[in-house]
Amino acid sequence: MIIFEPGIFPGFFMMDVEEVINLLKQKSNPANLAGMARFGIEINMALGIPIPELRKLSKAIKKNHTLALALWSTGFHEARILASMIDDAALVTSKQFDNWVSDFNSWDLCDQVCGNLFDRTPFAIEKAIALCSANDEFTKRAGFVLMAEFAVHDKTAKDSLFIDLLPIIEREAWDGRNFVKKAINWALRQIGKRNNALNIAAIETANRILLQNNKPAKWIASNAISELTKKTFS
């Protein structure tokens, strides 16, 4: 069982899925559920545990692919977020990726899994491109969140990779669903904040999006332009 830092979690040398779930239930705070619901988070299988608490636990558990799979299968909201924190991106298969995405039922679960794990898989961009054509709101959101998180975390990726993503962002800017349009905007902004060349390309894309002349596109583009025109690079 794993030994936890004093005062944070009970000390074990290692934990199995049942022990982790029991610990999460002990940390459950139903008072947080109403606030989560107000922010559009699905709470039917939620325990009301803040993300910082889950991060503390993930650091104690460390990487454990087998435990991550088991935690995901429980269906508990926080267990799935924790799974994304402890899983090993090198061991994530294409099938696991697709199965987990199909389970996304909340924007925060989508964002945590993409930002903690999926953007580090070798097929992150390939999957992102495919997901951006999906019909389901959270599945489609995942495609653009992957773009945004990849732009933030992968410091070595070539500009050409992101240039190729901009037409997809432009193509899908008509989608007015709240969690999709915000993710599209996020991806556009993060690409444009990488460097001066991509900043120029992202602003040019945003200006073309404005020409679509529909409400979602106008919001996506104007919000991005407002932020990206203020960005400076050394």
C-alpha positions as CSV (number, residue, x, y, z in Angstrom):
1,M,0.0,0.0,0.0
2,I,1.0,3.6,-0.6
3,I,2.3,5.8,2.2
4,F,0.7,9.2,2.1
5,E,2.0,12.5,3.4
6,P,1.2,12.9,7.0
7,G,-2.1,14.7,7.6
8,I,-3.4,14.3,4.1
9,F,-4.5,10.7,3.6
10,P,-4.4,7.5,5.7
11,G,-1.1,5.7,5.4
12,F,-1.1,2.5,3.2
13,F,1.7,0.8,1.3
14,M,-0.7,0.4,-1.7
15,M,-4.3,0.9,-2.5
16,D,-6.8,-1.1,-4.5
17,V,-9.9,0.4,-6.2
18,E,-12.2,-0.4,-3.3
19,E,-9.9,1.3,-0.8
20,V,-9.6,4.4,-3.0
21,I,-13.4,4.6,-3.4
22,N,-13.9,4.3,0.3
23,L,-11.4,7.1,0.9
24,L,-13.2,9.3,-1.7
25,K,-16.5,8.7,0.0
26,Q,-14.9,9.7,3.3
27,K,-13.8,12.9,1.6
28,S,-17.3,13.5,0.1
29,N,-18.8,16.9,0.8
30,P,-22.5,17.0,-0.4
31,A,-22.5,20.7,0.3
32,N,-20.4,21.2,-2.7
33,L,-22.8,19.5,-5.1
34,A,-25.2,22.4,-5.5
35,G,-22.3,24.7,-6.5
36,M,-21.1,22.1,-9.0
37,A,-24.6,21.9,-10.5
38,R,-24.8,25.7,-10.9
39,F,-21.6,25.5,-13.0
40,G,-23.1,22.9,-15.3
41,I,-21.4,19.9,-13.8
42,E,-23.2,16.5,-13.8
43,I,-23.6,15.5,-10.2
44,N,-25.6,12.3,-10.3
45,M,-22.4,10.3,-9.5
46,A,-20.5,13.1,-7.9
47,L,-19.1,13.2,-4.4
48,G,-18.4,16.9,-4.1
49,I,-14.6,16.6,-3.7
50,P,-12.5,19.7,-4.8
51,I,-9.9,19.1,-7.5
52,P,-7.0,20.1,-5.2
53,E,-7.9,17.2,-2.9
54,L,-7.9,14.8,-5.9
55,R,-4.5,16.1,-6.9
56,K,-3.1,15.5,-3.5
57,L,-4.3,11.9,-3.6
58,S,-3.0,11.4,-7.2
59,K,0.5,12.5,-6.1
60,A,0.5,10.0,-3.3
61,I,-0.8,7.2,-5.6
62,K,1.6,8.1,-8.4
63,K,1.1,6.5,-11.9
64,N,-0.9,3.4,-11.9
65,H,-2.6,2.4,-15.2
66,T,-4.4,-0.6,-13.8
67,L,-5.9,1.3,-10.9
68,A,-6.9,4.1,-13.3
69,L,-8.9,1.7,-15.4
70,A,-10.6,0.3,-12.4
71,L,-11.4,3.7,-11.0
72,W,-13.0,4.8,-14.3
73,S,-15.2,1.7,-14.3
74,T,-16.8,2.7,-11.0
75,G,-18.6,5.6,-12.7
76,F,-18.0,8.0,-9.8
77,H,-17.2,11.5,-11.1
78,E,-14.3,12.2,-8.9
79,A,-12.9,8.6,-9.4
80,R,-12.8,9.3,-13.1
81,I,-11.0,12.6,-12.7
82,L,-8.5,10.9,-10.4
83,A,-8.1,8.1,-12.9
84,S,-7.0,10.8,-15.5
85,M,-4.4,12.1,-13.0
86,I,-2.8,8.7,-12.2
87,D,-3.0,7.0,-15.6
88,D,0.1,6.7,-17.8
89,A,-0.3,8.3,-21.2
90,A,2.2,5.8,-22.7
91,L,-0.1,3.0,-21.8
92,V,-3.4,4.5,-23.0
93,T,-4.7,2.7,-26.1
94,S,-6.8,4.1,-28.8
95,K,-9.7,1.9,-27.6
96,Q,-9.4,3.2,-24.1
97,F,-9.3,6.7,-25.4
98,D,-12.5,6.2,-27.4
99,N,-14.3,4.4,-24.5
100,W,-13.5,7.2,-22.0
101,V,-14.6,9.9,-24.4
102,S,-17.9,8.2,-24.9
103,D,-18.4,8.4,-21.2
104,F,-18.0,12.2,-21.0
105,N,-21.1,13.6,-19.5
106,S,-19.8,16.9,-18.0
107,W,-17.5,19.6,-19.3
108,D,-15.1,19.4,-16.3
109,L,-14.6,15.6,-16.7
110,C,-13.9,16.3,-20.4
111,D,-11.4,19.0,-19.6
112,Q,-9.6,17.1,-16.8
113,V,-9.2,14.0,-18.8
114,C,-7.9,15.8,-21.9
115,G,-5.6,18.1,-19.9
116,N,-4.3,15.6,-17.5
117,L,-3.8,12.6,-19.8
118,F,-5.1,12.5,-23.4
119,D,-3.1,15.5,-24.7
120,R,0.0,13.5,-23.8
121,T,-0.9,10.4,-25.8
122,P,0.9,9.9,-29.2
123,F,-2.4,10.1,-31.1
124,A,-3.8,13.3,-29.4
125,I,-3.9,15.4,-32.5
126,E,-5.2,12.6,-34.7
127,K,-8.1,12.1,-32.2
128,A,-8.7,15.8,-31.8
129,I,-9.3,16.2,-35.5
130,A,-11.7,13.3,-35.6
131,L,-13.6,14.4,-32.5
132,C,-14.2,17.9,-33.9
133,S,-16.7,16.5,-36.3
134,A,-18.7,14.6,-33.6
135,N,-22.4,15.4,-33.0
136,D,-22.4,14.9,-29.2
137,E,-21.6,18.1,-27.3
138,F,-19.0,16.8,-24.9
139,T,-17.4,14.6,-27.5
140,K,-17.0,17.5,-29.9
141,R,-15.8,19.7,-27.0
142,A,-13.1,17.1,-26.3
143,G,-11.6,17.7,-29.8
144,F,-11.1,21.4,-29.2
145,V,-10.0,21.0,-25.6
146,L,-7.3,18.6,-26.8
147,M,-6.1,21.2,-29.2
148,A,-6.0,23.9,-26.5
149,E,-4.3,21.6,-23.9
150,F,-1.8,20.4,-26.5
151,A,-0.9,24.0,-27.4
152,V,-0.2,24.7,-23.8
153,H,1.7,21.5,-22.8
154,D,3.7,20.5,-25.9
155,K,6.5,23.1,-26.1
156,T,8.3,21.3,-29.0
157,A,5.4,20.9,-31.5
158,K,6.0,22.6,-34.8
159,D,3.9,25.6,-35.9
160,S,2.8,23.7,-39.0
161,L,0.8,21.3,-36.8
162,F,-1.2,24.2,-35.4
163,I,-1.6,26.0,-38.7
164,D,-3.3,22.8,-40.0
165,L,-5.8,23.0,-37.0
166,L,-6.9,26.5,-37.7
167,P,-9.2,25.6,-40.7
168,I,-11.0,23.1,-38.5
169,I,-11.6,25.8,-35.9
170,E,-12.9,28.1,-38.6
171,R,-15.1,25.4,-40.1
172,E,-16.8,24.6,-36.8
173,A,-17.3,28.1,-35.4
174,W,-21.0,28.0,-36.3
175,D,-21.7,25.7,-33.4
176,G,-23.5,27.7,-30.7
177,R,-23.7,25.0,-28.1
178,N,-22.2,26.5,-24.9
179,F,-19.6,23.9,-24.2
180,V,-18.5,23.6,-27.8
181,K,-18.2,27.3,-28.7
182,K,-16.2,28.0,-25.5
183,A,-13.8,25.1,-26.4
184,I,-13.4,26.4,-30.0
185,N,-12.6,29.8,-28.6
186,W,-10.1,28.3,-26.1
187,A,-8.3,26.3,-28.8
188,L,-8.0,29.4,-31.0
189,R,-6.7,31.5,-28.2
190,Q,-4.1,29.0,-27.0
191,I,-2.7,28.4,-30.5
192,G,-2.4,32.2,-30.9
193,K,-0.5,32.6,-27.7
194,R,2.3,30.2,-28.6
195,N,4.4,32.6,-30.6
196,N,4.2,35.6,-32.9
197,A,3.7,33.7,-36.1
198,L,0.9,31.7,-34.7
199,N,-0.6,34.8,-33.1
200,I,-0.8,36.4,-36.5
201,A,-2.3,33.2,-38.1
202,A,-4.9,32.9,-35.3
203,I,-6.0,36.5,-35.6
204,E,-6.3,36.1,-39.4
205,T,-8.5,33.0,-38.7
206,A,-10.6,34.9,-36.2
207,N,-11.2,37.7,-38.7
208,R,-12.4,35.2,-41.3
209,I,-14.7,33.6,-38.6
210,L,-16.2,37.0,-38.1
211,L,-17.3,37.0,-41.7
212,Q,-19.5,33.9,-41.1
213,N,-21.9,36.5,-39.6
214,N,-23.6,34.3,-37.0
215,K,-23.8,34.8,-33.3
216,P,-21.5,31.9,-32.1
217,A,-18.9,32.8,-34.7
218,K,-19.0,36.5,-33.8
219,W,-18.5,35.6,-30.1
220,I,-15.7,33.1,-30.7
221,A,-13.8,35.5,-33.0
222,S,-14.3,38.8,-31.2
223,N,-13.3,37.3,-27.8
224,A,-10.2,35.7,-29.3
225,I,-9.2,38.9,-31.2
226,S,-9.6,40.9,-28.0
227,E,-7.1,38.7,-26.1
228,L,-4.7,37.9,-28.9
229,T,-4.2,41.5,-30.1
230,K,-3.0,42.3,-26.6
231,K,-0.4,39.5,-26.5
232,T,3.2,40.4,-26.8
233,F,6.2,38.2,-27.4
234,S,9.8,38.8,-26.5
